[in-house]
Amino acid sequence: MKNLSKLDIQAPVKMPTGIEGFEHLSMGGLPQGRTTLLVGTSGSGKTIFAAEFLYRGIAQYGRPGVFVTLEEKPIEIMRNVKRLGWDLVDLIAKNQLVFVDGSPDPIPAEEVGRYNLEGLILQVRQAILQIKADLVVIDSIGSLFHQFSDTSKVRLEIFRITEVMRELGVTTLMTAERLDEYGHISRHGVEEFVSDNVIVMRNVLSEEKCRRTIQVLKMRGDVHSKGEYPFTISNTGITILPLSAMELTQESSNDRNGTGNPDLDLMTNGGIFRDSIFLVSGPTGGGKTLMSAMFAAEGCRTGEKVLLLAYEESREQLLRNASSWGINFSKWEQEGLLRIVCQYPEAMGLEDHLLVIRREIQAFKPRRLIMDSISAMERVASVRNFREFVIGLTSFMKQERVCSLFTSTTPQLSGGESVTETHISTITDVIALLRYVEINGILRRGIAVIKMRGSQHDKRIREFTIDGDGMHVGEPFQNVQNIILGVASVTPMRDSDRFEKMFE
Amino acid sequence: MAADFKFTLIFFGENIPGGELKKPLERLVELAGKTCELELIDLSIQPEAAVQYHVLATPLLIRSNPLPIRRFIGHLTDSKRVARALGIDLDPAI
């Protein structure tokens, strides 16, 4: 048994949970030796979180654990998490996990007098001592209120359980239900007497999309990230998506990457930095996919791995278009330098898209990444959700030091900006605009680099053409205004020019 | 001859001795003119019985005869309530 007074005086130490993203959110994990309350509406993912906490604690950190289930039968829980690849039966066999089955009996016991929950407390205590457990999960504590009618007694006994946990020095995670996503913390006010640490999980339906979030509501005497963070439940468990600007701590690189077009390299003063994010914005048919293909080709040519995420075109279309510019994607794919992932934006929620991208990056380890287009994602999510996606994505790119090119489709043929740009432009390092320019009834193409962090760049708007060899950047436009900002207009020649012409 | 009732009384002896706990039940059976077989399990001596009998609340009384098996929780001091719950007819004694 641990020294009580000493434990109480010490600042809480946090214990990593192994749940992806949670350490970041909680700034270290769950407070060791304390009880944390996890609340959420039904279906918000509490049991999965609790099970993952226990599973990873045992399997990754070698901390024995007790699972006290007051709702589902142990066999049901074991079956449910099996599809996530968590073999609880094996852990039980290894004496690292013990279930305490407090699920309701099919025929409920009849209450005939005063009682207490000594039997439950005894079972939990025994289980902890039996395997020298460090972790305890109780799912869900609120279920006791349904099994026993004496509410004030149940409250007292729950308090007593937390006392036992404290005395044994175990780190406890208790779940409790709540009725509303934004209302009382928990249904029976459990948080009032149970815990200094409260985590809230939500599953909110907004704009016909389910949005799961997790929030650390309080962590007494310690710091944590504020606010709701989106998370997703995939075949590996829970992944919480970091939204903060963790890239700010990343060191920057001075190496430059070629864009695949010598003219554009000149405009960007030698290519874009290796750890930067390059946004190419333009109207439909404006040359964005060509720029992506060139960027990919340049990577493959120099032996760098390239991940191409396509959200608007099928694989066949991509290969065909690339080959029309003399770029052979199939060959590089076979050599293992290129990986093309085509997906419909509608196929899943943004959290899941983000997770898929992260998994792809972790597995393939590309040096360059192309996302064509990021604005396609706009249509499957709310503005807020999209912004979170962009932040989560870019911070991950920075962290993994992947040189990325995002394309964004502008709604108008000339000028204007899209929602994508308003949300992404401050996060990107280089922005190139592709625009149509109408001069004397002919559509011409213009390109401008409007931003380049940490480097000089060509500030003029240049004309470019596209032919079978790709893209050719030419001379700056003369006498044309408003190319970027709106409808281009030709200004009259200056008097001096006119004067010169007269004598030609 | 088999007893009319068969009970198992599970309790936590550190809180209350079993002898004191079973008294009202025995008195009740006697009043009704019936016989009972009563097994006492003290969890402070046999803690493993808590898992075996799936005990959350104590005291717990299990009636295994007559069937079906029924479970009752709480002290047995309120004789009317207990009698009604257990299906013991007190009327002949009154």
Interface residues (C-beta under 8 A of the other chain):
Chain A: V100 D101 G102 D105 I107 A109 E110 E111 V112 G113 R114 Y115 N116 L117 E118 G119 L120 L122 Q123 Q126 Q147 F148
Chain B: I10 F12 N15 L43 P47 E48 A50 V51 H54 V55 L56 A57 T58 P59 L60 L61 P68 R70 R71 F72 I73 G74 H75 L76 T77 D78 R81 V82 A85
